[in-house]
Amino acid sequence: MQFKCSQCCTTYDVTPLRYKCDCGSPLTLQKNTSYPKKWHTSTTSLWRYRNTLPITPDTEIVTLGEGITPIIPLDVTDTSEHFVKLDYLCPTGSYKDRGASVLITYLKSLGVTEVVEDSSGNAGAAIAAYCARASIHCTIYCPTSTSESKLKQIAAYGAAIELIPGNRMATTEAVKQAAENICYASHNWHPVFLEGTKTIAYEIVDQFHGNVPSHIICPVGFGSIYLGLYIGFREMCNEGIIDSVPRLLGVQPETCCPIYRAYINKTDTITRMRQTGKTLAEGITAEIPIRGKMILEAIRDSNGAFTTVSDEEIKYGMTTLAGKGIYVEPTSAVVIKGYEKFQEQGIIRKNDTTVSILTGSGLKSSYGEF
């Protein structure tokens, strides 16, 4: 297994400190893509798909039972066409446990004893929890705007916290200095993290008994869930497990939507869009995604689409979900108005089956009344 640059195609041996190419571009994982198509069905976590992961059979896994989260109809009817996957029910309250479990398992197998990570909350909590499970020391760099409840959760796992003034971009720049000498367990830069998030795709096909929904909707900032879905569905398609990749639909906040802007303008690259103001969807504010080239490829290959939502529309989504017994953080709630907008645009049509991913628990946010 090797790392390969997504831009200049340089390859590197896997080492704990290597997370990007010398040219500054992100790396992809080069691995043997042929694997047994039989899952470990007795395993009640994402590790039932271990055969598809870059983890050797003799490696001791770091797990808290993440994955295998419910899919339920949003409307309680026999003819529902809109389903939601409750991925906020992972152990630390967000889907990021998937990537954290696989990445920390991988890094521990390399002998890593200390890591750094940057996060607006959920990824930091996930990395901190799985590092605690693996007895790996970690320091999480967070924006000063991170919600108090998420900071308390990170600290509870024993992680050190470095609060960085400024926006999300400033936090990423700060952690890069530490990453020169300490392993960077990044949910955005490290390609093994995406190996964990891709298991959502495998689960959806499992839970739909081998069928593929017409559309998958998810919140998108840096794109770890969108790319994970694409990798998973594309792998299954290449292996003949499914016939096609579903349309992957992304939702971004109006205040920071560089992927939407590239999609709507039909450009070949994603350019930086400075965050113009605060948003309830703090978890998906990314001025420029690290893997922009791969995101555009995923949009094209899946015939995907993007839209944006305002804070008022996010509140609408939170209220709608809460009225159906589902309590999520604002970042998750973007999918509700997103679904309606995709309907209005004719992208989602009558009788299409759609699954929206609910990514984070409402118990983790300090957004007050809505």
Summary of the structure (lengths in Angstrom):
residues: 370
radius of gyration: 18.9
end to end distance: 47.8
largest distance: 55.5
contacts: 1335
relative contact order: 0.14
helix: 38%
strand: 18%
